[in-house]
Amino acid sequence: MAEIKSHEFEGFLQYAARNYRLFVIYGPDRGLVTERAAQIAGKTGVDLSDAFSLIKLDVGDLHSDAGRLLDEVNAIGLFGGEKLVWIRGAANEKTLVDSLQIIADNPPDTSFVIIEAGDLKKGSGLRKVAETSRSVATIPCYADDIRALNGLIDAELANENLRITAAARQILLELLGGDRIASRNEVRKLALYCRGQGTIEEDHVIDIIGDASAVSADDAVDAILKGDSEAFLNAMQKIASSKTPVFLVLQGCLRQFQLLDMMRTEMDEKRVPPAQVMQTLGRHLHFRRKPIIEQALKSWAAPAIAREMNRLQAAILQTRQRASLEDTIATQTLLATTLQSARKG
């Protein structure tokens, strides 16, 4: 088992990544997953501009052809040399899990495999295969901590020969952290705004930086549950401008409905009011969100919650199968859920 912790990644990338052929990169921070996958790809030595050396697949490509991954890994390149098979949008698809098990048991000599996945639960199929194999490097990607954010800020500002005051840094740290790509884009925007000024002050940060930490799905999901289509569209616009993947909102909405389903089951089986369920199953929720969730429990019956979960799961599958339409599929599905909430409210 080779699990690379967040603080170990830079050293692993520099000194040990080339010792592995197989990589599973997963976690809730999709921006960080994408960034680290790209860094790993750059260390393989494969020519990423050569279509014969780099094979990019969406996990949906494996659904209709269970042997596709094995075929690509074992195929000899047209002009020889090493190749990289790069898979995106993975979860725990059986075809992928089974193929990875076979490849992990007999790692290829001339191919690399990078698998980008979402937030995999411990014990899930893909993690189980990856974490029990010595030939697979497993790289979890969670939201940046303070040390990682400070490193990101320092690296980006150094590129523009900029310094930042302690007060300005503190404000900036409070506005970053939801998604690595969103955070990096915000810091780059700040650096561009302050180019040539030498030092970044508090006013600069306040003037130019949006709240990338809250580009979490919470605002959009709360608007969905309240049935507030205007607030939902405003939240989605903010998410789009920060270049945060819309998929995160779709995934966050599904998780919220799964929690509602669990809470509603508790209410119905034990015949208890929403407020009592909130004290047990809703303890971890932010205090500002609790009234919204409690109201949703009063509005949504169990069968309706189940139907909505099925629709959200179907939409997630569609975004994986048709990656080019991800934003459209996600937005239309979530807007439909918002309208359902409005009717029930």
C-alpha positions as CSV (number, residue, x, y, z in Angstrom):
1,M,0.0,0.0,0.0
2,A,1.3,3.4,-1.0
3,E,-1.0,6.2,0.2
4,I,0.5,9.6,-0.3
5,K,-0.6,12.1,2.4
6,S,-1.1,15.7,1.4
7,H,2.1,16.9,3.1
8,E,4.0,14.1,1.4
9,F,2.9,14.8,-2.1
10,E,5.6,17.3,-3.2
11,G,8.4,15.0,-2.1
12,F,6.7,12.0,-3.7
13,L,6.3,13.9,-7.0
14,Q,9.9,14.9,-6.9
15,Y,11.6,11.7,-5.9
16,A,9.3,8.6,-6.0
17,A,6.5,9.1,-8.6
18,R,8.6,7.6,-11.4
19,N,8.8,4.3,-9.4
20,Y,5.1,3.7,-10.0
21,R,3.0,2.9,-13.0
22,L,-0.5,3.1,-11.5
23,F,-2.0,6.1,-9.8
24,V,-5.5,6.5,-8.2
25,I,-6.1,10.2,-7.3
26,Y,-9.4,10.9,-5.5
27,G,-11.2,13.2,-3.1
28,P,-13.8,15.9,-2.8
29,D,-11.5,18.7,-4.0
30,R,-11.9,18.1,-7.7
31,G,-9.6,21.0,-8.5
32,L,-6.8,19.4,-6.5
33,V,-7.5,16.0,-8.0
34,T,-7.1,17.5,-11.5
35,E,-4.0,19.5,-10.6
36,R,-2.2,16.5,-9.1
37,A,-3.1,14.2,-11.9
38,A,-1.6,16.7,-14.3
39,Q,1.6,16.9,-12.2
40,I,1.9,13.1,-12.1
41,A,1.4,13.0,-15.9
42,G,4.2,15.5,-16.4
43,K,6.5,13.2,-14.4
44,T,5.9,10.1,-16.5
45,G,8.1,11.4,-19.3
46,V,5.3,10.5,-21.8
47,D,4.9,13.0,-24.6
48,L,1.5,14.6,-23.6
49,S,1.1,16.3,-27.0
50,D,1.3,12.9,-28.9
51,A,-2.1,11.4,-29.5
52,F,-0.6,8.0,-29.8
53,S,1.2,8.2,-26.5
54,L,-1.5,9.8,-24.4
55,I,-4.9,8.1,-24.3
56,K,-7.6,10.1,-22.4
57,L,-10.8,8.3,-21.5
58,D,-13.9,9.2,-19.6
59,V,-15.1,6.4,-17.3
60,G,-18.2,6.2,-19.4
61,D,-16.0,4.9,-22.3
62,L,-15.5,1.7,-20.3
63,H,-19.2,1.0,-19.8
64,S,-19.8,-0.3,-23.3
65,D,-16.4,-1.9,-23.6
66,A,-15.3,-3.6,-20.4
67,G,-11.9,-4.6,-21.8
68,R,-11.0,-1.2,-23.1
69,L,-8.7,-0.2,-20.3
70,L,-6.8,-3.6,-20.5
71,D,-6.5,-3.2,-24.3
72,E,-5.1,0.3,-24.1
73,V,-2.6,-0.6,-21.4
74,N,-1.3,-3.6,-23.2
75,A,-1.3,-2.2,-26.7
76,I,2.0,-1.4,-28.2
77,G,2.4,2.2,-29.3
78,L,2.5,2.8,-33.0
79,F,6.0,4.2,-32.8
80,G,7.0,2.4,-29.6
81,G,7.9,4.1,-26.4
82,E,5.9,4.5,-23.3
83,K,2.2,5.6,-23.1
84,L,-0.2,7.0,-20.6
85,V,-3.8,6.0,-20.2
86,W,-5.6,8.8,-18.3
87,I,-9.1,8.1,-17.0
88,R,-11.4,10.8,-15.6
89,G,-14.7,10.9,-13.7
90,A,-14.3,7.5,-12.0
91,A,-16.3,6.3,-9.0
92,N,-16.6,2.6,-8.2
93,E,-17.6,1.3,-11.6
94,K,-17.3,-2.5,-11.6
95,T,-15.6,-2.6,-15.1
96,L,-12.9,-0.2,-13.9
97,V,-12.4,-1.9,-10.5
98,D,-12.0,-5.3,-12.1
99,S,-9.6,-4.0,-14.8
100,L,-7.5,-2.2,-12.2
101,Q,-7.2,-5.4,-10.1
102,I,-5.9,-7.2,-13.1
103,I,-3.4,-4.5,-14.0
104,A,-2.3,-4.1,-10.4
105,D,-1.5,-7.8,-10.1
106,N,0.7,-7.5,-13.2
107,P,1.8,-3.9,-13.6
108,P,2.7,-2.9,-17.2
109,D,6.3,-2.2,-18.3
110,T,5.7,0.4,-20.9
111,S,2.4,2.1,-19.8
112,F,1.2,4.4,-17.0
113,V,-2.4,4.6,-15.7
114,I,-3.8,7.7,-14.0
115,I,-7.3,7.4,-12.6
116,E,-9.1,10.6,-11.4
117,A,-12.0,9.8,-9.1
118,G,-14.4,11.7,-6.9
119,D,-14.9,11.4,-3.1
120,L,-14.5,7.6,-2.5
121,K,-15.6,6.2,0.8
122,K,-13.2,4.0,2.7
123,G,-13.8,0.4,1.8
124,S,-15.3,1.3,-1.6
125,G,-14.2,-0.9,-4.5
126,L,-11.7,1.4,-6.2
127,R,-10.0,2.4,-3.0
128,K,-9.9,-1.2,-1.8
129,V,-8.1,-2.4,-4.9
130,A,-5.7,0.6,-4.9
131,E,-4.9,0.6,-1.2
132,T,-4.2,-3.1,-1.0
133,S,-1.8,-3.2,-3.9
134,R,1.9,-2.2,-3.6
135,S,2.0,-1.3,-7.3
136,V,-0.6,1.5,-7.0
137,A,0.1,4.9,-5.6
138,T,-3.1,6.2,-3.9
139,I,-3.4,10.0,-3.6
140,P,-6.3,11.4,-1.6
141,C,-7.2,15.1,-2.2
142,Y,-9.0,17.0,0.5
143,A,-9.6,20.7,0.9
144,D,-6.3,22.6,1.5
145,D,-5.3,23.3,5.1
146,I,-3.6,26.6,6.2
147,R,-0.1,25.3,5.4
148,A,-1.1,24.3,1.9
149,L,-2.9,27.6,1.3
150,N,0.1,29.6,2.5
151,G,2.3,27.6,0.1
152,L,0.0,28.2,-2.7
153,I,-0.1,32.0,-2.0
154,D,3.7,32.2,-1.7
155,A,4.3,30.3,-4.9
156,E,1.9,32.4,-7.0
157,L,3.0,35.8,-5.6
158,A,6.6,34.9,-6.1
159,N,6.0,34.5,-9.8
160,E,5.1,38.2,-9.8
161,N,7.8,39.3,-7.3
162,L,5.1,40.3,-4.9
163,R,5.0,40.4,-1.1
164,I,1.9,40.4,1.1
165,T,1.3,42.0,4.5
166,A,0.3,39.8,7.4
167,A,-3.1,41.4,7.7
168,A,-3.8,41.0,3.9
169,R,-2.6,37.4,4.1
170,Q,-5.1,36.7,6.9
171,I,-8.0,38.1,4.9
172,L,-6.9,36.2,1.9
173,L,-6.7,32.9,3.8
174,E,-10.2,33.3,5.0
175,L,-11.5,33.7,1.4
176,L,-9.7,30.6,0.0
177,G,-9.8,26.9,0.5
178,G,-12.9,25.4,-1.1
179,D,-11.3,24.1,-4.3
180,R,-7.6,24.2,-5.3
181,I,-8.3,25.5,-8.9
182,A,-10.6,28.1,-7.6
183,S,-8.1,29.2,-4.9
184,R,-5.2,29.3,-7.4
185,N,-7.3,31.4,-9.9
186,E,-8.2,33.9,-7.1
187,V,-4.6,34.3,-6.1
188,R,-3.5,34.8,-9.7
189,K,-6.2,37.4,-10.2
190,L,-4.9,39.2,-7.1
191,A,-1.3,39.0,-8.4
192,L,-2.3,40.4,-11.8
193,Y,-4.3,43.2,-10.1
194,C,-1.2,44.2,-8.0
195,R,1.5,43.6,-10.6
196,G,4.3,46.1,-10.2
197,Q,3.1,47.4,-6.8
198,G,5.6,45.4,-4.7
199,T,3.4,44.7,-1.7
200,I,-0.2,43.6,-1.4
201,E,-2.3,45.4,1.2
202,E,-5.6,44.6,2.8
203,D,-7.5,46.9,0.5
204,H,-6.2,45.1,-2.6
205,V,-7.5,41.7,-1.3
206,I,-10.9,43.2,-0.4
207,D,-11.2,45.0,-3.8
208,I,-10.4,42.0,-6.0
209,I,-10.9,38.6,-4.3
210,G,-14.2,36.7,-4.2
211,D,-15.0,34.2,-1.5
212,A,-13.5,31.0,-3.0
213,S,-13.9,29.1,0.2
214,A,-17.7,29.5,0.0
215,V,-17.6,28.5,-3.6
216,S,-18.6,25.3,-1.8
217,A,-21.9,23.9,-2.9
218,D,-23.7,25.0,0.3
219,D,-25.2,28.3,-1.0
220,A,-26.5,26.7,-4.2
221,V,-27.9,23.7,-2.3
222,D,-29.6,25.9,0.3
223,A,-31.2,27.8,-2.5
224,I,-32.4,24.6,-4.0
225,L,-33.9,23.4,-0.8
226,K,-35.7,26.7,-0.3
227,G,-37.0,26.7,-3.8
228,D,-35.4,30.1,-4.5
229,S,-34.6,29.9,-8.2
230,E,-33.1,33.4,-8.3
231,A,-30.7,32.7,-5.4
232,F,-29.8,29.4,-7.0
233,L,-28.9,31.1,-10.4
234,N,-26.9,33.7,-8.5
235,A,-25.0,31.0,-6.6
236,M,-24.3,29.1,-9.9
237,Q,-23.1,32.3,-11.6
238,K,-20.6,32.8,-8.7
239,I,-19.5,29.2,-9.0
240,A,-19.0,29.4,-12.7
241,S,-17.0,32.7,-12.5
242,S,-14.7,31.0,-10.0
243,K,-14.2,28.1,-12.4
244,T,-15.3,25.7,-9.7
245,P,-16.8,22.5,-11.3
246,V,-20.6,22.6,-11.4
247,F,-20.4,18.9,-10.7
248,L,-19.6,19.7,-7.1
249,V,-23.1,21.3,-6.7
250,L,-24.7,18.2,-8.2
251,Q,-22.8,15.9,-5.9
252,G,-23.5,18.2,-2.9
253,C,-27.2,18.2,-3.6
254,L,-27.3,14.4,-3.8
255,R,-25.5,14.1,-0.4
256,Q,-28.0,16.6,1.1
257,F,-31.0,14.5,-0.2
258,Q,-29.3,11.4,1.2
259,L,-29.2,13.1,4.6
260,L,-32.8,14.2,4.2
261,D,-33.7,10.6,3.4
262,M,-32.0,9.3,6.5
263,M,-33.6,12.0,8.7
264,R,-37.1,11.4,7.2
265,T,-36.8,7.7,7.8
266,E,-36.0,8.4,11.4
267,M,-39.0,10.7,11.7
268,D,-41.4,8.3,10.1
269,E,-40.2,5.2,12.0
270,K,-40.0,6.8,15.4
271,R,-42.8,9.3,14.9
272,V,-40.7,12.2,16.1
273,P,-40.8,15.9,14.8
274,P,-38.1,17.4,12.6
275,A,-36.6,19.4,15.4
276,Q,-35.8,16.3,17.4
277,V,-34.2,14.6,14.4
278,M,-32.1,17.8,13.8
279,Q,-30.7,17.4,17.4
280,T,-29.3,14.0,16.6
281,L,-28.6,13.5,12.8
282,G,-28.2,17.2,12.1
283,R,-25.7,18.1,14.9
284,H,-22.8,18.5,12.4
285,L,-24.7,21.1,10.2
286,H,-23.7,24.8,10.4
287,F,-26.2,26.7,12.5
288,R,-27.2,28.9,9.6
289,R,-28.2,25.9,7.6
290,K,-30.3,24.1,10.2
291,P,-33.5,26.0,9.7
292,I,-33.3,25.3,5.9
293,I,-32.9,21.6,6.5
294,E,-35.6,21.5,9.1
295,Q,-38.1,23.2,6.7
296,A,-37.1,20.8,3.9
297,L,-37.9,17.9,6.2
298,K,-41.4,19.3,6.8
299,S,-41.9,19.8,3.0
300,W,-40.4,16.6,1.5
301,A,-42.0,13.2,2.1
302,A,-40.0,10.0,1.9
303,P,-41.2,8.9,-1.6
304,A,-40.5,12.3,-3.1
305,I,-37.0,12.4,-1.6
306,A,-36.3,8.9,-3.1
307,R,-37.5,10.0,-6.5
308,E,-35.2,13.1,-6.3
309,M,-32.2,11.0,-5.3
310,N,-32.8,8.7,-8.3
311,R,-32.9,11.7,-10.6
312,L,-29.8,13.3,-9.2
313,Q,-27.9,10.0,-9.4
314,A,-29.0,9.6,-13.1
315,A,-27.8,13.1,-13.8
316,I,-24.4,12.3,-12.2
317,L,-24.1,9.3,-14.4
318,Q,-25.0,11.4,-17.5
319,T,-22.3,13.9,-16.7
320,R,-19.7,11.1,-16.6
321,Q,-20.9,9.7,-19.9
322,R,-21.2,13.0,-21.6
323,A,-18.5,15.2,-20.1
324,S,-18.9,17.9,-22.7
325,L,-22.5,18.6,-21.5
326,E,-21.6,18.4,-17.7
327,D,-22.6,22.0,-17.0
328,T,-25.8,21.9,-18.9
329,I,-27.0,18.6,-17.4
330,A,-26.1,19.6,-13.9
331,T,-27.7,23.1,-14.1
332,Q,-30.9,21.8,-15.7
333,T,-31.3,19.0,-13.2
334,L,-30.6,21.3,-10.2
335,L,-33.0,23.9,-11.4
336,A,-35.7,21.3,-11.8
337,T,-35.1,20.3,-8.2
338,T,-35.3,23.9,-7.1
339,L,-38.7,24.2,-8.8
340,Q,-39.9,21.0,-7.0
341,S,-38.9,22.5,-3.7
342,A,-40.8,25.7,-4.5
343,R,-43.9,23.8,-5.2
344,K,-43.7,21.8,-2.0
345,G,-42.8,24.9,0.0
